Every structure is written in structure tokens, then in C-alpha cells.
Amino acid sequence: MKETKHRVFLTVLDSFGVGAMPDAAAYGDEGSNTLLACSRSSFFHLPNMKRLGLFKIRDTGVPYDETEALGAFCKLAEKSKGKDTTTGHWEIAGIISEKAMPVFPNGFPPEIIQEFERRTGRKTLCNRPYSGTEVIRDYGREHMKTGALIVYTSADSVFQIAAHEDVVPVETLYDYCRTARELLQGPYGVGRVIARPFAGQYPDFERTVRRHDFSLVPPRDTMLTQLKESGYDVISIGKIVDIFADTGLTRSLRTTGNDDGIAKLESVMQEDFCGLCFTNLVDFDMKYGHRNDVDGYAKALTSFDSHLPAIQSAMRDDDILMITADHGCDPSTVSTDHSREYIPLLVYGKHIMPNLDLGIRSGFGDIGASILDCFHITSRIQGTSFWQEALK
């Protein structure tokens, strides 16, 4: 039964880490700092996140801001093993992954590839870690000639399938991904199977916006499932629906990128609902972090920041805005993979204590626990609420 009229807008700036965690060296990420890397770009201009407290978060490497913040702020350390999109979002929602999801630095074993080929009736190409843009350049022509699917992975726990939309219709590609998802369980249970459709002609192949992720089903209750069972609206924007395998949601809105995601967020803010709107803005990671594009990342941050005044002005008296991330992806390092970093959290609303430093918190799940606390729901998830501390 609903007990409050709150609307919480939780927005994930995908991969916007704020500095390497103490165990980053074990992941090959010592010294990674996505925020610091972007701050060195001439295109970096975040006056509105500054007002919310971004530059008051401790030990991020950027100059400390002495002015009073409009809201509460902190950074959070990941308890889960790994640095993947799925583990990061699941931990935000209250699931700590004690074991890292499996990765395949040498490609997938023959028994997996052979069974996948048997079930789909198509041969495969590549089967090793690869850049998503380079793999279609290097294997796209052979794929178009033979119809064989381009299967590849990365340093993350993913099984990716690329296919030209003229060779494999997108819905068929999705079916192949569902087949892979059924196959990849247990010791082969990667976090995500990802459809990577592309179009165009060599050498100008381009990935299209019809990417689709097929995640594992969360193994237990999350913030989302608890909100839904308590009668609250749980609206997702972007790939949240994929990350949580459509569990715990009452409505989902897919997006084609950051601009579309922000537009949908602003649209939902005009609606009457009670509950959570959970948004993922994927371009920071997909278009800029993984492509080592520092200026592109900085421009995307600046663009998001420019929308904040409109977002804040659309907030109602009981609304809460939370801005966070799920991992890092430092665009200035040699690596093109995710980085093991702290994530930021900015919390703003009429009832939130201004200029409140919530410190360095142990576990992303504090976000989910606090949201449940906001709605007076007894938490069954892994995390410690800061909600009462954050209230005026």
C-alpha cells in the first residue's frame, strides 16, 4: 500500500566514475579516473552539477569547491566483484555479486560455439575480445558474404552478436540472442548477451540504434521488485529494462541515446505518478568511454548538465533527484574497457539537507536502501539507508 507521494528520479550517467577504488590494480585499473580525465577537456563545463555538489565529493582529483551545495553528495565503493554494467546496476538496486560474472579473454569454448551454431543454423566468425566498431570493419564483409554471425566479447562479461540488418533481420538477431541467453547459464552465465545490429557498406559500416541487451534474471529481490509489490510505479528509461530482465517494472521506455533519454525523462516528469523513474544514459559509456574519446565524453557531460535547470524546475515539492553512475570507463587510458572506480551520488530536493557530505560509502546498495526508506518500505536488500540523515 502506498504511504507517500514521492517521485524519485534516479539517473545513471553510465560509466561516470570519480576515481580508482583501492582494489583497482587487481582489475588493471590503477590510476583510472573518468571525472578527472574529462575535466581536462576544454569542452568540460558542469556549473549545475557543481551547484549540486559534484566538486565537493572527497578525493576525486578535481579542485575542491568551497561554495555551498544545493543538496547532499558522496561517493560509493562497489562491494560486488567486477566492474560490469549488470553488477553495478544490480548493486544499486541491492544485490551484491559475491563472484564476478565470467569473462572469456580467449573467446568462448568450442562446446558453447558449436552448440550455438547448431541451435541457430549459422556459422560464427571472430570469437575473441574485440572493439565493437573494429569487429564489423574486420569481419563485416565476410559476414555479408557468408551469413555467419560475428560473435565477440570484451573484458566485460558479455557475449555480443553483430549482424548486418540486410543479412539478418533485427528481430531474428534478437531471437539468436535469446538462444544464446538460454545457453549461457551456470559457469558460462555472462552478465549480458548483446545484439549489435549494423548497417551500411564497407568500409563505412555503422552500428545502428537497435542494440538490445539480454541480461540474467536478478537472483533475488531488488529495490525495484519491492517498490512494485508495494504498489508504487516503477518506470524505466533506457536499458534498465534489459539490465533487470524486465523484473520489478511497471513501465519501460527504450531510448536511442542520451538526447532521447533526457527527453523521455523530462516528459515523464510532467506525468502524475508515485514511485521511481530509473534512467540510464548510455552514450557516456558506449560512444565515448569505450572509444577513448575524452572530448566527446566531456561534451556529453556538458550537454546533460545544460538540461539540469529544466529538470530541477520540473520537480514538485516531494520529488527527489539522484544522479549517479554504475562503474567507470576512463577515456584517457590505454584500455577501452570499464574501470574499477568509485561512483558519485548527488541528491537534490526540497526536503534534502543542503551542503550535506554523506562521506565515502561502502556499497552502491545504499542508494536502493535509501529509496526504499523514502517510501517507508522495510528493506530486504543489501545496503544501508542514508535517507533520515539526508532529510532537513
MIPA-216820 format. One line per field, with one value per residue (C-alpha): residue number from 1; residue in three letters; z, x, y. Coordinates in nm, 4 decimals. Layout:
N
num: (NUM, ...)
residuo: (Ala, ...)
c3: (Z, ...)
c1: (X, ...)
c2: (Y, ...)
This chain:
392
num: (1, 2, 3, 4, 5, 6, 7, 8, 9, 10, 11, 12, 13, 14, 15, 16, 17, 18, 19, 20, 21, 22, 23, 24, 25, 26, 27, 28, 29, 30, 31, 32, 33, 34, 35, 36, 37, 38, 39, 40, 41, 42, 43, 44, 45, 46, 47, 48, 49, 50, 51, 52, 53, 54, 55, 56, 57, 58, 59, 60, 61, 62, 63, 64, 65, 66, 67, 68, 69, 70, 71, 72, 73, 74, 75, 76, 77, 78, 79, 80, 81, 82, 83, 84, 85, 86, 87, 88, 89, 90, 91, 92, 93, 94, 95, 96, 97, 98, 99, 100, 101, 102, 103, 104, 105, 106, 107, 108, 109, 110, 111, 112, 113, 114, 115, 116, 117, 118, 119, 120, 121, 122, 123, 124, 125, 126, 127, 128, 129, 130, 131, 132, 133, 134, 135, 136, 137, 138, 139, 140, 141, 142, 143, 144, 145, 146, 147, 148, 149, 150, 151, 152, 153, 154, 155, 156, 157, 158, 159, 160, 161, 162, 163, 164, 165, 166, 167, 168, 169, 170, 171, 172, 173, 174, 175, 176, 177, 178, 179, 180, 181, 182, 183, 184, 185, 186, 187, 188, 189, 190, 191, 192, 193, 194, 195, 196, 197, 198, 199, 200, 201, 202, 203, 204, 205, 206, 207, 208, 209, 210, 211, 212, 213, 214, 215, 216, 217, 218, 219, 220, 221, 222, 223, 224, 225, 226, 227, 228, 229, 230, 231, 232, 233, 234, 235, 236, 237, 238, 239, 240, 241, 242, 243, 244, 245, 246, 247, 248, 249, 250, 251, 252, 253, 254, 255, 256, 257, 258, 259, 260, 261, 262, 263, 264, 265, 266, 267, 268, 269, 270, 271, 272, 273, 274, 275, 276, 277, 278, 279, 280, 281, 282, 283, 284, 285, 286, 287, 288, 289, 290, 291, 292, 293, 294, 295, 296, 297, 298, 299, 300, 301, 302, 303, 304, 305, 306, 307, 308, 309, 310, 311, 312, 313, 314, 315, 316, 317, 318, 319, 320, 321, 322, 323, 324, 325, 326, 327, 328, 329, 330, 331, 332, 333, 334, 335, 336, 337, 338, 339, 340, 341, 342, 343, 344, 345, 346, 347, 348, 349, 350, 351, 352, 353, 354, 355, 356, 357, 358, 359, 360, 361, 362, 363, 364, 365, 366, 367, 368, 369, 370, 371, 372, 373, 374, 375, 376, 377, 378, 379, 380, 381, 382, 383, 384, 385, 386, 387, 388, 389, 390, 391, 392)
residuo: (Met, Lys, Glu, Thr, Lys, His, Arg, Val, Phe, Leu, Thr, Val, Leu, Asp, Ser, Phe, Gly, Val, Gly, Ala, Met, Pro, Asp, Ala, Ala, Ala, Tyr, Gly, Asp, Glu, Gly, Ser, Asn, Thr, Leu, Leu, Ala, Cys, Ser, Arg, Ser, Ser, Phe, Phe, His, Leu, Pro, Asn, Met, Lys, Arg, Leu, Gly, Leu, Phe, Lys, Ile, Arg, Asp, Thr, Gly, Val, Pro, Tyr, Asp, Glu, Thr, Glu, Ala, Leu, Gly, Ala, Phe, Cys, Lys, Leu, Ala, Glu, Lys, Ser, Lys, Gly, Lys, Asp, Thr, Thr, Thr, Gly, His, Trp, Glu, Ile, Ala, Gly, Ile, Ile, Ser, Glu, Lys, Ala, Met, Pro, Val, Phe, Pro, Asn, Gly, Phe, Pro, Pro, Glu, Ile, Ile, Gln, Glu, Phe, Glu, Arg, Arg, Thr, Gly, Arg, Lys, Thr, Leu, Cys, Asn, Arg, Pro, Tyr, Ser, Gly, Thr, Glu, Val, Ile, Arg, Asp, Tyr, Gly, Arg, Glu, His, Met, Lys, Thr, Gly, Ala, Leu, Ile, Val, Tyr, Thr, Ser, Ala, Asp, Ser, Val, Phe, Gln, Ile, Ala, Ala, His, Glu, Asp, Val, Val, Pro, Val, Glu, Thr, Leu, Tyr, Asp, Tyr, Cys, Arg, Thr, Ala, Arg, Glu, Leu, Leu, Gln, Gly, Pro, Tyr, Gly, Val, Gly, Arg, Val, Ile, Ala, Arg, Pro, Phe, Ala, Gly, Gln, Tyr, Pro, Asp, Phe, Glu, Arg, Thr, Val, Arg, Arg, His, Asp, Phe, Ser, Leu, Val, Pro, Pro, Arg, Asp, Thr, Met, Leu, Thr, Gln, Leu, Lys, Glu, Ser, Gly, Tyr, Asp, Val, Ile, Ser, Ile, Gly, Lys, Ile, Val, Asp, Ile, Phe, Ala, Asp, Thr, Gly, Leu, Thr, Arg, Ser, Leu, Arg, Thr, Thr, Gly, Asn, Asp, Asp, Gly, Ile, Ala, Lys, Leu, Glu, Ser, Val, Met, Gln, Glu, Asp, Phe, Cys, Gly, Leu, Cys, Phe, Thr, Asn, Leu, Val, Asp, Phe, Asp, Met, Lys, Tyr, Gly, His, Arg, Asn, Asp, Val, Asp, Gly, Tyr, Ala, Lys, Ala, Leu, Thr, Ser, Phe, Asp, Ser, His, Leu, Pro, Ala, Ile, Gln, Ser, Ala, Met, Arg, Asp, Asp, Asp, Ile, Leu, Met, Ile, Thr, Ala, Asp, His, Gly, Cys, Asp, Pro, Ser, Thr, Val, Ser, Thr, Asp, His, Ser, Arg, Glu, Tyr, Ile, Pro, Leu, Leu, Val, Tyr, Gly, Lys, His, Ile, Met, Pro, Asn, Leu, Asp, Leu, Gly, Ile, Arg, Ser, Gly, Phe, Gly, Asp, Ile, Gly, Ala, Ser, Ile, Leu, Asp, Cys, Phe, His, Ile, Thr, Ser, Arg, Ile, Gln, Gly, Thr, Ser, Phe, Trp, Gln, Glu, Ala, Leu, Lys)
c3: (0.0000, -0.0935, 0.2006, 0.0338, -0.2710, -0.3569, -0.7079, -0.7181, -1.0366, -1.0276, -1.3240, -1.4049, -1.6107, -1.7436, -1.6574, -1.4896, -1.2236, -0.9890, -0.9192, -0.8787, -0.5882, -0.3577, -0.5355, -0.8867, -0.9559, -0.9315, -1.2273, -1.4258, -1.3492, -1.1107, -1.1555, -1.3564, -1.3005, -1.5505, -1.3935, -1.3795, -1.7391, -1.8654, -1.6520, -1.8529, -2.1735, -2.2905, -2.3512, -1.9828, -1.8215, -1.5406, -1.3484, -1.2493, -1.1173, -0.9393, -0.7609, -0.6617, -0.5006, -0.7590, -0.6830, -0.3084, -0.3221, -0.1411, -0.3121, -0.6762, -0.8028, -0.9282, -0.7412, -0.4333, -0.4486, -0.1412, -0.2262, -0.0521, -0.2407, -0.3035, -0.1962, -0.0472, -0.2091, -0.1649, -0.3463, -0.3126, -0.3338, -0.5122, -0.2974, -0.5873, -0.7681, -1.1116, -1.2919, -1.5262, -1.6112, -1.4725, -1.1422, -1.0943, -1.1533, -0.9565, -0.6614, -0.6812, -0.6542, -0.3618, -0.4925, -0.4160, -0.6576, -0.4469, -0.7558, -1.0666, -1.3719, -1.6066, -1.8740, -2.1738, -2.2667, -2.5114, -2.6587, -2.5773, -2.5562, -2.8580, -2.6915, -2.6483, -3.0020, -3.1597, -2.9708, -3.0554, -3.4251, -3.4072, -3.2488, -3.4839, -3.8027, -3.8728, -3.8525, -3.6457, -3.7004, -3.4684, -3.1184, -2.9258, -2.7459, -2.9921, -3.0256, -3.1448, -3.4243, -3.5356, -3.5401, -3.8016, -4.0066, -3.9970, -4.0286, -4.1834, -4.5451, -4.4678, -4.2657, -4.5574, -4.7977, -4.5854, -4.3401, -4.0500, -3.7250, -3.5743, -3.2152, -2.9880, -2.6266, -2.4288, -2.0863, -1.9577, -1.9032, -2.2424, -2.5447, -2.8351, -3.1714, -3.4617, -3.7823, -4.0757, -4.0816, -4.4530, -4.3836, -4.0523, -3.9712, -3.6305, -3.4773, -3.5954, -3.4379, -3.1134, -3.1380, -3.1789, -2.8652, -2.6745, -2.7858, -2.6580, -2.3322, -2.2758, -2.3490, -2.1368, -1.7833, -1.4844, -1.5346, -1.8739, -1.7364, -1.8769, -1.7470, -2.0844, -2.4315, -2.6607, -3.0081, -3.2165, -3.5484, -3.8054, -4.1474, -4.4408, -4.6773, -4.6240, -4.5146, -4.3718, -4.1606, -3.8673, -3.5658, -3.5525, -3.2550, -3.2289, -2.9871, -2.7338, -2.4123, -2.2696, -1.9050, -1.6465, -1.4251, -1.0848, -0.8375, -0.5570, -0.4577, -0.5645, -0.4839, -0.7991, -0.7024, -0.3522, -0.4864, -0.7349, -0.4830, -0.2533, -0.5235, -0.6498, -1.0119, -1.1338, -1.4692, -1.6557, -1.9257, -2.1455, -2.0940, -1.7317, -1.8603, -2.0151, -1.7176, -1.4858, -1.7421, -1.7168, -1.3487, -1.0965, -1.3568, -1.4265, -1.7484, -1.9659, -2.2276, -2.4618, -2.5960, -2.8911, -2.6901, -2.4335, -2.6011, -2.6354, -2.2772, -2.1389, -2.3474, -2.2132, -1.8581, -1.8989, -2.0425, -1.7537, -1.5115, -1.6447, -1.5548, -1.2354, -1.0812, -0.7474, -0.7268, -0.9101, -1.2537, -1.3165, -1.6159, -1.7812, -2.0179, -2.2154, -2.4536, -2.1952, -2.1873, -2.5311, -2.7516, -2.5560, -2.2742, -2.4799, -2.7709, -2.5626, -2.6698, -2.3888, -2.5637, -2.6694, -2.3118, -2.1809, -2.4379, -2.3376, -1.9699, -2.0554, -2.2572, -1.9710, -1.7294, -1.9513, -1.9065, -1.5272, -1.4779, -1.6720, -1.4812, -1.1477, -1.2389, -1.3279, -0.9822, -0.7416, -0.3685, -0.2781, -0.5687, -0.5245, -0.7913, -0.7651, -1.0122, -1.0018, -1.2144, -1.2295, -1.2795, -1.4573, -1.8136, -1.8144, -2.1752, -2.1272, -2.0537, -2.2998, -2.2088, -2.3778, -2.1069, -1.7908, -1.4936, -1.1270, -0.9793, -0.7095, -0.8321, -0.7419, -0.5916, -0.5927, -0.4107, -0.4515, -0.3494, -0.1348, 0.1673, 0.1240, 0.3529, 0.1502, 0.1573, 0.3251, 0.2816, 0.3091, 0.3001, 0.1301, 0.1481, 0.1363, -0.1258, -0.4119, -0.2395, -0.0054, -0.2940, -0.3215, 0.0563, 0.0856, -0.1870, -0.0093, 0.3152, 0.1363, 0.0634, 0.4153, 0.2805, 0.5050, 0.3033, 0.2130, 0.0012, 0.0701, 0.1584, 0.4368, 0.4095, 0.4431, 0.3979, 0.7510, 0.7578, 0.4287, 0.5339, 0.6555)
c1: (0.0000, 0.1307, 0.2374, 0.3991, 0.3557, 0.7230, 0.8588, 1.2238, 1.4195, 1.7303, 1.9560, 2.2660, 2.5342, 2.6662, 3.0389, 3.0888, 3.3356, 3.5127, 3.8434, 4.0038, 3.8985, 4.1667, 4.1489, 4.1629, 4.5083, 4.3630, 4.1403, 4.4169, 4.2702, 4.5146, 4.5005, 4.1762, 3.9587, 3.6832, 3.5838, 3.9415, 4.0099, 3.7033, 3.7769, 4.0952, 3.8966, 3.8208, 3.4619, 3.4040, 3.1613, 2.9350, 2.8059, 2.4808, 2.6312, 2.8819, 2.5911, 2.4579, 2.7918, 2.9881, 3.3141, 3.2690, 3.2936, 3.6070, 3.9328, 3.8295, 4.1389, 3.9489, 3.9734, 3.7523, 3.4605, 3.4180, 3.0695, 2.7653, 2.5973, 2.2229, 2.1940, 2.3694, 2.6685, 2.9041, 3.0893, 3.0266, 3.2568, 3.1444, 3.1173, 3.0479, 3.3249, 3.3685, 3.3083, 3.0265, 2.7053, 2.4912, 2.6775, 2.6826, 2.3109, 2.2180, 2.4198, 2.2483, 1.9221, 2.0516, 2.2206, 2.5897, 2.7530, 2.9960, 3.1514, 3.2489, 3.0478, 3.2575, 3.4740, 3.6320, 3.9606, 4.0410, 3.6934, 3.4158, 3.4939, 3.4244, 3.1328, 2.9488, 3.0159, 2.9302, 2.6015, 2.5152, 2.5814, 2.3698, 2.0754, 2.0848, 2.1805, 2.4519, 2.8298, 3.0188, 3.3135, 3.5754, 3.5018, 3.7504, 3.7662, 3.7264, 3.6259, 3.2663, 3.3486, 3.6607, 3.4964, 3.2404, 3.5129, 3.7305, 3.4588, 3.1651, 3.2383, 3.2814, 2.9600, 2.7686, 2.9122, 2.8545, 2.5757, 2.7922, 2.7278, 3.0027, 3.0426, 3.2808, 3.3374, 3.5380, 3.6949, 3.3355, 3.1055, 2.9342, 2.8513, 2.7958, 2.6445, 2.6878, 2.4901, 2.4069, 2.0389, 2.0181, 2.1567, 1.9864, 1.6606, 1.6817, 1.4040, 1.5863, 1.9059, 1.7134, 1.5947, 1.9554, 2.0431, 1.7618, 1.9048, 2.2481, 2.0937, 1.9338, 2.2670, 2.4857, 2.3982, 2.5912, 2.9688, 2.9057, 2.6463, 2.7718, 2.6039, 2.4680, 2.4084, 2.4046, 2.2562, 2.4737, 2.2983, 2.4836, 2.4197, 2.5970, 2.8663, 3.2350, 3.4382, 3.1600, 2.9717, 2.7913, 2.6207, 2.2512, 2.0440, 1.8642, 2.1116, 1.9381, 2.0752, 1.9595, 2.0633, 2.0481, 1.7405, 1.8317, 1.8632, 1.6620, 1.4583, 1.5711, 1.4638, 1.2506, 1.0607, 0.9955, 0.8613, 0.6360, 0.4949, 0.4175, 0.2017, 0.4355, 0.5068, 0.8476, 0.9278, 1.2492, 1.4111, 1.6854, 1.8443, 1.7286, 1.4590, 1.7284, 1.9659, 1.6913, 1.5380, 1.2082, 1.1600, 1.0179, 0.8992, 0.5534, 0.6506, 0.9610, 1.0664, 1.3516, 1.5853, 1.8139, 2.0778, 2.1334, 1.9270, 1.6296, 1.6734, 1.6804, 1.3749, 1.1849, 1.2896, 1.1629, 0.8381, 0.7836, 0.8394, 0.5201, 0.3189, 0.1297, 0.2758, 0.4059, 0.7246, 1.0544, 1.1737, 1.5051, 1.7046, 2.0250, 2.2068, 2.4255, 2.6193, 2.8823, 2.9977, 2.9077, 3.0066, 3.2846, 3.4336, 3.4836, 3.6183, 3.8684, 3.7036, 3.7797, 3.6355, 3.3231, 3.2682, 3.3186, 3.0736, 2.8132, 2.8527, 2.8222, 2.5091, 2.3482, 2.4431, 2.2720, 1.9406, 1.9565, 1.7880, 1.4825, 1.4831, 1.5067, 1.2335, 1.0006, 1.0426, 0.7484, 0.7718, 0.8051, 1.0319, 1.3867, 1.6575, 1.9511, 2.2409, 2.4911, 2.6868, 2.7450, 3.1249, 3.3980, 3.5273, 3.8223, 3.8543, 4.2137, 4.3738, 4.5115, 4.2284, 3.8899, 3.7182, 3.5293, 3.7359, 3.7026, 3.6079, 3.4007, 3.0710, 2.9325, 2.5936, 2.4174, 2.0827, 1.8567, 1.5038, 1.3072, 1.3329, 1.7028, 1.9621, 2.1796, 2.5583, 2.5476, 2.8558, 2.7395, 3.1017, 3.2567, 3.0018, 3.0599, 2.8299, 2.6169, 2.3188, 2.2917, 2.1117, 1.8442, 1.8063, 1.7579, 1.4939, 1.3010, 1.3342, 1.1975, 0.8813, 0.8671, 0.9320, 1.1219, 1.4274, 1.5099, 1.8080, 2.1796, 2.2527, 2.2380, 1.9955, 2.1142, 1.7587, 1.6969, 2.0393, 1.9707, 1.6396, 1.6183)
c2: (0.0000, 0.3435, 0.5575, 0.8613, 1.0818, 1.0931, 1.0715, 0.9689, 1.0320, 0.8119, 0.8865, 0.6807, 0.8553, 0.5258, 0.4848, 0.8271, 0.7108, 0.9517, 0.7800, 0.4400, 0.2205, 0.0776, -0.2596, -0.1104, -0.2553, -0.6065, -0.5145, -0.3463, -0.0033, 0.1604, 0.5388, 0.5391, 0.8458, 0.9206, 1.2529, 1.3794, 1.2752, 1.4597, 1.7666, 1.8236, 1.8748, 2.2272, 2.1102, 2.0244, 2.2712, 2.1463, 2.4519, 2.2834, 1.9609, 2.1850, 2.3542, 2.0131, 1.9243, 1.7242, 1.9042, 1.8714, 1.4904, 1.3793, 1.2877, 1.2860, 1.4653, 1.7711, 2.1044, 2.1147, 2.3584, 2.5780, 2.7070, 2.5598, 2.2761, 2.2708, 1.9095, 1.6070, 1.4385, 1.1443, 0.8705, 0.4986, 0.1975, -0.1162, -0.4287, -0.6624, -0.8420, -0.6915, -0.3645, -0.4547, -0.2700, -0.5501, -0.5862, -0.2081, -0.1589, -0.4694, -0.3419, -0.0017, -0.1968, -0.4019, -0.7175, -0.7696, -1.0126, -1.2158, -1.3752, -1.1872, -1.2796, -1.4951, -1.3382, -1.5074, -1.3369, -1.6176, -1.6394, -1.8842, -2.2570, -2.4793, -2.6583, -2.3266, -2.2027, -2.5368, -2.5625, -2.2004, -2.2731, -2.5883, -2.4066, -2.1069, -2.2906, -2.0316, -2.0435, -1.7855, -1.5528, -1.3991, -1.5388, -1.3295, -0.9935, -0.7085, -0.3466, -0.3203, -0.0760, -0.2626, -0.6048, -0.5026, -0.3376, -0.6509, -0.9176, -0.7309, -0.8211, -1.1921, -1.1840, -1.0295, -1.2854, -1.5966, -1.5028, -1.6201, -1.4316, -1.2145, -1.3316, -1.1450, -1.0464, -0.7893, -0.7531, -0.7397, -1.0362, -1.0215, -1.2377, -0.9986, -1.0843, -0.8429, -0.8809, -0.6541, -0.5605, -0.6533, -1.0020, -1.0829, -0.9026, -0.7368, -0.9485, -1.2616, -1.1319, -1.0847, -1.4459, -1.5593, -1.3600, -1.5294, -1.8633, -1.7600, -1.6391, -1.9807, -2.1468, -1.9194, -2.0198, -2.1527, -2.1298, -1.9677, -1.7245, -1.3951, -1.0826, -0.9805, -1.1145, -0.8116, -0.7756, -0.5415, -0.4730, -0.2667, -0.1170, 0.0465, -0.0725, -0.1420, 0.0497, 0.2659, 0.0114, 0.1732, 0.0228, 0.1126, 0.2270, -0.1090, -0.2621, -0.4835, -0.6384, -0.9728, -0.9965, -1.2673, -1.2514, -1.0998, -1.3882, -1.2248, -0.9210, -0.5766, -0.2246, -0.2446, -0.5570, -0.4239, -0.0944, -0.2702, -0.5155, -0.2199, -0.0639, 0.2049, 0.2935, 0.1765, 0.3385, 0.2624, 0.4744, 0.3320, -0.0082, -0.0508, -0.2885, -0.5082, -0.4979, -0.6241, -0.8618, -0.6713, -0.7601, -0.5156, -0.2640, -0.1274, 0.0519, 0.0812, 0.3344, 0.2454, 0.5118, 0.5748, 0.7622, 1.0336, 1.3046, 1.0725, 0.9518, 1.3058, 1.3993, 1.0979, 1.1822, 1.5382, 1.4022, 1.1592, 1.4460, 1.6032, 1.2915, 1.2182, 0.9061, 0.7909, 0.5911, 0.5616, 0.6712, 0.4913, 0.6214, 0.5028, 0.7387, 0.5014, 0.7273, 0.8235, 0.4631, 0.3268, 0.6190, 0.7875, 0.5808, 0.2658, 0.4696, 0.6684, 0.9925, 1.2368, 1.5417, 1.3524, 1.2366, 1.5913, 1.7307, 1.4707, 1.5625, 1.9315, 1.8611, 1.6679, 1.9446, 2.2030, 2.0163, 2.0197, 2.3607, 2.2385, 1.9089, 2.0888, 2.3364, 2.0461, 1.8928, 1.9015, 1.9631, 1.5932, 1.4973, 1.3680, 1.3777, 1.1378, 1.1427, 0.8571, 0.6048, 0.2288, 0.1981, 0.3933, 0.3947, 0.6323, 0.7546, 0.8689, 0.5306, 0.2773, 0.0413, 0.0757, -0.1262, -0.0339, 0.0796, -0.0122, 0.3265, 0.4873, 0.6287, 0.9718, 1.0439, 1.3807, 1.4035, 1.7055, 1.8036, 2.0442, 1.8122, 1.7250, 1.8828, 2.1234, 2.1016, 1.7596, 1.5417, 1.1803, 1.0698, 0.7691, 0.4913, 0.1194, -0.0262, 0.1041, -0.0588, 0.2404, 0.4109, 0.1428, 0.1111, 0.4869, 0.4903, 0.2153, 0.4114, 0.7183, 0.5169, 0.3669, 0.0165, -0.2249, -0.3165, -0.6758, -0.5710, -0.5286, -0.1670, 0.0903, 0.3806, 0.7398, 0.8745, 1.0023, 1.1646, 1.3419, 1.4950, 1.8550)
